[in-house]
């Protein structure tokens, strides 16, 4: 019987124990120091948190209650031992975020440790409705209620002895790539395995600005905005109640979408195909009667390979192990009426052209320089679906190349491994800036980018949909 087949709507979670795990062998006499965040970190609102969710089935669940309990206790103990070890190379995660004299965040590396919460839930793994994220993976239930630490871990033992491990990350300090690097290293410490990654790099000089304000790539202005130029959105909120759901989409369906998207096109990737599908779907499901409104799509792009390219092997290796935010979240718009009438392959071609304009080293260098020009005021990416004149929008991020779904802490691969924003869409909206009305549409300002398959987001992992009108089943775009 699969997860969610016998879903229960209610279950209780009880906090059993809280403790602080400190880096192993670190002396309290070591002088604390302050680590600045990078310019790309400053693009991410400080209120944003995300979690890594991993559900593990207890291998001793069929051996009786006592054996199951003993196995769970041993599993959790090994998690804490491994956490103490992995925090040595990932030492900033054991610190805290403070504000400097300019009001900008920085990390106080004081080795104070990471809060580790042990909880118990009176539900069995097979009864957990993982489709309904609002029901289970909410703050204060399976997700730790902590809004100020860089990292918090909660392990919840279920009635059957299975364990859910949820790691809450501060997005202004780390992106999903960094979190994945940490979690994989953590598991390898737990199992005493050779480390896949070299020690993480916190060299902020790798993301130093290099140009003057006058040479900044002007396309940055279409994708990002300074807080001081952000207008208030005074339009009344509608009565929608956003819902968070988790969907599993089979690889064959993604392949079929890619086949449709590649009609009369070349080199359309899976992420481009699926993004085009979602873009069209969100326009079709829009409740607005004004089909002239802009419907936007945003796609998360990782810049590590781009920024490490052409500067020698050392720079490439340093960027591949860089811990922090190295992402861009550009968006593009089309009219709802155009998305409704155009076939999938034409929309996919637009997505490909738009991404090609930002998947360049110059785009990320321009972002770094732009932030330097507007500091100490923050700059943020735009969630443009919530401005006055916009229709619906969707943001797409792929984690297929991450290890979150295969990380083994000693019990084998997780039944579920995924990333998720637990605070709800309203909090994300409040934490980001609102874009002023404009008539801008998809623009390609650069050419000659390398094949998009080289990027982290080239394939699709099981996806989360936030639009309540979106229905994947039976949708057909040719």
C-alpha positions in Angstrom: 0.0 0.0 0.0 1.5 3.4 -1.1 1.9 6.5 1.0 -1.4 8.4 1.4 -3.6 5.4 0.3 -5.1 5.4 3.9 -4.6 9.1 4.6 -5.6 10.4 8.0 -6.6 14.1 8.2 -5.3 14.6 11.8 -2.5 13.4 13.9 -0.6 14.8 16.8 3.1 15.6 17.0 4.8 15.8 20.5 8.2 17.3 21.0 10.2 14.8 23.1 13.5 16.5 23.4 15.5 19.5 22.2 19.3 19.8 22.3 22.0 21.8 20.6 24.6 19.8 18.6 27.9 21.6 18.4 30.8 20.9 16.0 32.9 18.0 17.1 36.1 18.7 19.0 35.8 22.5 18.6 37.2 24.3 21.6 35.2 27.1 23.2 38.5 29.1 23.2 38.5 29.4 19.5 37.9 33.1 18.7 34.7 33.8 16.9 34.8 35.7 13.6 32.3 37.2 11.2 31.8 36.0 7.7 30.2 38.4 5.2 27.4 37.2 2.9 27.9 37.5 -0.8 26.2 40.0 -3.1 24.1 37.1 -4.5 23.0 36.2 -0.9 21.7 39.7 -0.6 19.2 39.1 -3.4 17.4 36.6 -1.2 14.9 38.0 1.4 16.0 37.2 4.9 12.5 35.9 5.8 12.7 33.0 3.4 13.2 29.5 4.8 13.1 26.2 3.0 13.2 22.6 4.2 14.7 19.3 3.0 12.2 16.5 3.7 13.4 12.9 4.0 11.1 10.0 5.0 12.9 6.8 6.1 11.2 3.4 6.6 12.4 1.6 9.7 14.1 -1.7 8.5 13.1 -3.3 11.8 9.4 -2.5 11.7 8.5 -6.1 11.1 10.6 -7.4 14.0 8.4 -6.2 16.8 7.8 -3.0 18.7 11.0 -3.1 20.8 13.3 -3.9 17.9 11.7 -1.0 15.9 12.1 1.4 18.8 15.7 0.4 19.4 16.5 0.8 15.7 14.9 4.3 15.6 16.8 5.4 18.7 20.1 4.2 17.2 19.3 5.9 13.9 18.6 9.2 15.6 21.8 8.9 17.7 23.8 8.4 14.6 22.2 11.4 13.0 23.4 13.6 15.9 26.9 12.1 15.9 27.2 12.7 12.1 25.8 16.2 12.5 28.5 17.1 15.0 31.1 15.8 12.5 29.8 17.6 9.4 29.5 20.9 11.3 33.3 21.0 11.4 33.8 21.7 7.7 30.3 23.4 7.5 31.1 25.6 10.5 29.1 28.7 9.5 25.8 26.7 9.9 26.6 26.4 13.6 26.8 30.2 13.9 24.1 32.9 13.7 23.0 35.7 11.4 23.6 39.2 12.8 23.4 42.7 11.3 26.5 44.9 10.7 26.6 48.6 11.1 25.1 49.1 7.6 22.2 46.8 8.5 23.4 44.0 6.2 23.4 40.4 7.4 26.6 38.6 8.1 27.4 35.3 9.8 28.8 35.3 13.3 30.8 32.0 13.3 30.8 31.3 17.0 30.2 27.5 17.0 27.1 27.8 19.1 25.7 24.8 17.4 22.5 23.6 15.7 19.2 22.9 17.4 18.2 19.2 17.0 14.6 18.4 17.9 13.3 14.9 18.5 9.5 14.5 18.1 6.9 11.7 18.0 3.9 11.5 15.7 1.0 9.1 16.3 0.7 8.1 12.7 2.2 5.3 10.6 4.2 6.1 7.5 1.8 4.4 5.2 -1.0 6.6 6.5 0.9 9.8 6.0 -0.8 11.9 3.3 2.3 13.3 1.6 0.2 14.8 -1.2 -1.4 17.3 1.2 1.6 19.3 2.4 -0.7 21.7 4.3 -1.9 18.9 6.4 1.5 17.5 7.5 4.5 19.5 6.6 3.6 22.7 8.3 5.6 24.7 10.8 5.1 23.4 14.3 4.2 19.9 13.1 6.7 17.9 11.1 8.6 21.2 10.3 10.5 22.8 13.2 9.1 26.1 14.5 12.3 28.2 14.4 12.6 31.4 12.3 15.9 32.7 13.5 18.6 30.0 13.1 20.6 29.2 10.0 19.9 25.5 10.3 17.4 23.5 12.5 16.9 19.8 12.3 13.8 17.9 13.5 13.6 14.1 13.5 10.1 12.7 14.0 9.6 9.1 14.9 6.3 7.7 13.7 4.1 5.1 15.3 5.6 2.4 13.1 9.1 3.3 14.0 9.9 5.1 10.7 11.6 8.5 10.9 11.1 11.7 9.1 14.1 14.0 9.0 13.3 17.7 8.2 16.2 20.2 7.9 15.1 23.9 8.0 17.5 26.2 6.1 17.8 30.0 6.0 17.6 30.7 2.3 19.5 34.0 2.6 22.5 31.9 3.6 22.2 28.8 1.4 20.5 27.7 -1.8 19.3 24.1 -2.5 22.6 23.2 -4.1 24.4 24.1 -0.8 21.8 22.3 1.3 22.2 19.2 -0.9 26.0 19.4 -0.5 25.6 19.6 3.3 23.0 16.8 3.6 25.0 14.4 1.4 28.2 15.1 3.4 26.2 14.6 6.6 25.0 11.2 5.5 28.5 10.2 4.5 29.9 11.2 7.9 27.1 9.1 9.6 28.1 6.0 7.5 31.8 6.7 7.7 32.0 6.9 3.9 34.4 8.8 1.7 33.1 12.3 1.0 31.7 13.1 -2.4 32.4 16.8 -2.1 35.7 18.5 -1.1 35.4 20.7 1.9 32.9 23.5 1.2 34.2 26.8 0.1 33.2 30.0 1.9 35.5 32.2 -0.2 33.3 35.3 -0.7 36.1 36.8 -3.0 34.9 34.4 -5.7 31.8 36.6 -6.0 33.5 39.9 -5.7 32.2 42.7 -8.0 34.5 43.4 -10.9 33.0 46.3 -12.9 31.7 49.8 -12.5 28.0 50.7 -12.4 28.1 52.0 -16.0 29.0 48.6 -17.4 26.3 46.6 -15.6 24.2 44.4 -17.9 21.0 46.3 -18.4 18.9 43.2 -18.5 19.3 43.0 -14.7 16.9 45.9 -14.4 14.2 43.8 -16.0 14.6 41.0 -13.5 15.5 42.6 -10.2 14.6 45.7 -8.2 16.0 47.6 -5.3 13.9 47.8 -2.2 13.9 51.6 -2.2 12.2 51.6 -5.7 9.6 49.0 -4.8 6.0 50.4 -5.0 3.3 49.5 -2.7 0.7 47.1 -4.1 -2.5 48.6 -3.0 -4.8 46.3 -4.9 -7.2 44.3 -2.7 -6.4 40.7 -2.2 -8.7 38.2 -3.6 -10.4 35.4 -1.6 -8.2 32.6 -2.9 -6.8 30.2 -0.3 -3.6 28.9 -1.8 -2.9 25.3 -1.2 0.3 23.3 -1.2 0.3 19.9 -2.9 3.0 17.4 -3.9 2.6 15.6 -7.2 4.6 12.7 -8.6 5.0 12.8 -12.4 6.4 9.8 -14.2 9.4 10.1 -16.4 7.5 8.9 -19.4 5.1 11.8 -19.1 8.0 14.2 -19.0 9.6 12.5 -22.0 6.3 12.9 -23.9 6.1 16.6 -23.0 9.7 17.0 -24.3 8.8 15.2 -27.6 5.8 17.6 -28.1 8.0 20.6 -27.2 10.7 19.6 -29.6 8.4 19.7 -32.6 10.2 21.9 -35.1 12.6 22.8 -32.3 16.1 21.6 -31.4 17.7 21.2 -28.0 14.6 21.8 -25.9 15.4 20.4 -22.5 13.1 18.7 -20.0 13.0 21.7 -17.7 12.2 23.9 -20.6 9.5 21.5 -21.8 7.9 21.2 -18.4 8.1 24.9 -17.7 6.4 25.7 -21.0 3.7 23.1 -20.0 3.2 24.8 -16.6 3.2 28.2 -18.1 0.4 27.3 -20.5 -1.5 25.4 -17.8 -1.4 28.3 -15.4 -2.7 30.6 -18.1 -5.5 28.2 -18.9 -6.6 27.9 -15.3 -6.6 31.6 -14.7 -9.9 33.0 -13.4 -9.3 36.5 -14.8 -11.5 37.6 -17.6 -8.8 40.0 -18.9 -6.9 37.7 -21.3 -4.6 40.6 -22.2 -2.9 40.4 -18.8 0.6 39.1 -18.5 1.2 35.6 -17.2 4.7 35.2 -16.0 7.1 32.2 -15.6 10.3 32.3 -13.5 13.0 29.6 -13.7 15.7 29.2 -11.1 19.2 29.1 -12.7 22.3 28.0 -10.9 25.4 30.0 -11.8 28.3 27.9 -10.3 29.5 26.3 -13.6 29.1 29.6 -15.4 31.1 31.7 -12.9 33.8 29.0 -12.6 34.2 28.7 -16.4 37.3 30.1 -18.0 39.2 30.9 -14.9 41.2 27.8 -14.4 40.6 24.5 -12.7 41.1 25.9 -9.2 38.3 28.5 -9.7 36.1 25.8 -11.2 36.5 23.5 -8.2 36.0 26.3 -5.8 32.8 27.3 -7.4 31.5 23.7 -7.5 32.0 23.5 -3.7 30.9 27.1 -3.0 28.4 27.3 -0.1 25.9 30.1 -0.5 23.4 31.4 -3.0 24.6 31.3 -6.6 21.2 31.5 -8.3 19.3 33.8 -10.5 15.5 33.8 -10.8 14.6 35.7 -14.0 11.0 35.9 -15.2 9.3 36.4 -18.5 5.8 37.3 -19.5 3.3 36.6 -22.2 -0.3 37.5 -22.6 -2.8 35.0 -21.3 -4.6 34.9 -24.7 -1.3 34.1 -26.5 -0.5 31.3 -24.1 -3.9 29.8 -24.6 -3.7 29.8 -28.4 -0.1 29.0 -29.0 1.0 25.3 -29.2 3.4 23.9 -26.6 6.4 23.8 -29.0 6.1 27.6 -29.6 6.0 28.4 -25.9 8.9 26.0 -25.3 10.9 27.9 -28.0 10.2 31.1 -26.1 11.4 29.6 -22.8 14.5 28.3 -24.5 15.4 31.7 -26.0 14.7 33.5 -22.7 16.9 31.2 -20.7 19.6 31.4 -23.3 19.8 35.1 -22.5 20.6 34.6 -18.9 22.6 31.3 -18.8 25.8 33.3 -19.3 28.7 34.2 -17.0 28.0 37.9 -17.8 24.5 37.7 -16.4 25.7 36.6 -13.0 28.6 39.0 -13.0 26.1 41.7 -13.8 24.0 40.7 -10.9 27.0 40.9 -8.5 27.9 44.3 -9.8 24.3 45.6 -9.6 24.0 44.6 -6.0 27.2 46.4 -5.2 25.8 49.5 -6.8 22.6 49.5 -4.8 24.1 48.4 -1.4 23.5 48.8 1.5 19.9 48.7 0.3 18.8 45.2 -0.5 17.9 44.0 -3.9 15.4 41.2 -4.5 14.0 39.0 -7.2 10.5 39.9 -8.3 7.4 37.7 -7.8 5.6 39.7 -10.4 2.3 37.7 -10.3 1.2 39.8 -7.3 1.5 43.3 -8.8 -1.5 45.3 -9.7 -1.6 44.7 -13.4 -0.4 41.1 -13.6 -2.2 37.8 -14.1 -1.0 34.5 -12.5 2.6 33.5 -12.4 4.6 30.4 -11.7 8.1 29.7 -10.5 9.9 26.5 -11.6 12.9 24.9 -10.0 14.4 21.5 -10.7 16.3 19.3 -8.2 16.7 16.1 -10.2 20.5 16.3 -10.0 20.5 16.7 -6.3 20.9 13.7 -4.0 18.0 14.5 -1.7 16.0 11.6 -2.9 18.8 9.0 -2.5 20.7 10.1 0.6 21.3 7.1 2.8 21.8 7.7 6.6 22.0 4.0 7.2 18.4 2.9 6.4 18.7 3.0 2.7 17.2 5.5 0.3 14.3 7.6 1.6 10.7 6.8 0.7 10.4 10.5 -0.1 13.1 13.1 -0.5 12.3 16.7 -1.6 12.7 20.4 -1.0 9.8 22.6 0.1 8.8 26.1 1.3 6.8 25.4 4.5 5.8 28.9 5.4 3.2 29.2 2.7 2.9 31.4 -0.4 1.6 34.4 1.5 4.8 34.6 3.5 6.9 34.3 0.3 4.9 37.1 -1.3 5.4 39.4 1.7 9.1 38.5 1.8 9.7 39.5 -1.8 9.3 42.7 -3.7 6.5 43.7 -6.1 7.3 44.7 -9.6 5.9 47.9 -11.0 3.5 47.6 -14.0 5.2 47.3 -17.3 4.6 46.1 -20.8 7.8 44.1 -21.0 7.7 40.6 -22.4 10.2 37.9 -23.2 13.5 39.5 -24.2 16.6 37.9 -25.5 19.6 40.2 -25.0 22.4 37.7 -25.3 23.3 34.9 -27.6 25.9 32.2 -27.8 25.1 30.5 -24.4 26.2 26.9 -24.0 23.7 24.0 -24.1 21.3 24.3 -21.2 21.7 20.6 -20.4 24.9 21.6 -18.6 22.9 23.5 -16.0 21.6 22.0 -12.7 18.0 22.5 -13.6 17.9 20.5 -16.8 15.6 17.7 -15.6 12.5 17.4 -13.5 12.0 16.0 -10.0 8.5 15.3 -8.5 6.8 18.7 -8.6 4.8 20.8 -6.2 1.9 22.9 -7.6 0.5 25.8 -5.7 -2.3 26.9 -8.1 -5.6 25.4 -6.9 -7.1 25.3 -10.4 -4.2 23.4 -11.9 -5.0 19.9 -12.9 -2.3 17.7 -14.4 -4.5 14.8 -15.2 -6.0 14.9 -18.7 -4.2 18.0 -19.7 -3.2 17.9 -23.3 -1.3 20.5 -25.3 -0.2 19.8 -28.9 
